[in-house]
Amino acid sequence: MADVRVTYDRTVDAAYIYLTESQARVKSARMYPCDPVDVDGMINLDFDEQGRLIGIEVLAASSKLPEYLLQSTE
């Protein structure tokens, strides 16, 4: 299983889940916002130039992600 890197900013309660290798410098070419009503918050999906999912931004992360994950973030 591949390692997944997660960062969390407690000040704004936002987490980012990186789905790329840690040394890769992949830039987001397109962002797709999920419907905030359907997910009861805001989740944004980032895609690269080839249309591959490279990251997930989770706002109001403390209500969307398990506490153990937020405790183990960078």
N, C-alpha and C positions, 0 to 999 in steps of 0.2 A: 504494500500500500504506500502511496506517495505521501510525503509530508505536506501538510497544509499549514501555512503561516497565518496567524490571526493577530491583528493589532487592535487595541481598544483605547479610546480616548474618553476617560471618565468625565471630563469636563463637559463634553457635549453629548455623552452617552452614545457614541458611534463606534462601530466595529467595522473592520475590513478583513475579509477572508480572501487571501491570495491563493489562486489556483495555478500559479506558475512556479517554476524553480526559483529558489531564493536569489540566485545570482543573475537570473534573467531580467533584463530591463525592457519589459514589454509595455507598450503604451496602449491605453484604451483608445480605440477608434470610434466606438459607439457605446452609448449608455442607454439601457432600457429600464425605465422606472416601472416597477410593479404597481398595480392599482392599490393605493393606500387603503381603500375601503375593504378590498378583498383580503388583505394581509394585516389589517388593523395596525398600520404603521407605514413606514417607507423603507422599501428595499430596492436597491438599484443594482442591475446586472451590467458588468462591463465586458465588452467584447473586443478582440483584437482585429486587425485588418483582414484576417482570414475568417472572421465570424466565430472564432472559438471563445468560449467563456473563460475569462482570465481572472475575474474577481467579483466579489459580492460585497456591497456596502449595506450595512444594517444600521438604520437610525432607530433610536429608542431601543438600543441593543439589550439593555438590562431586562427588558420585558419580552424579548424575542429569542435570546440565546441562553443556554444553561449557564448557571453561575460558575461551574467548574471550568467551562471554556473561557469565560471572561477572566477568571483568576489566573489562567495559564498563558495569557496573551503577553505580547511584547510591549 
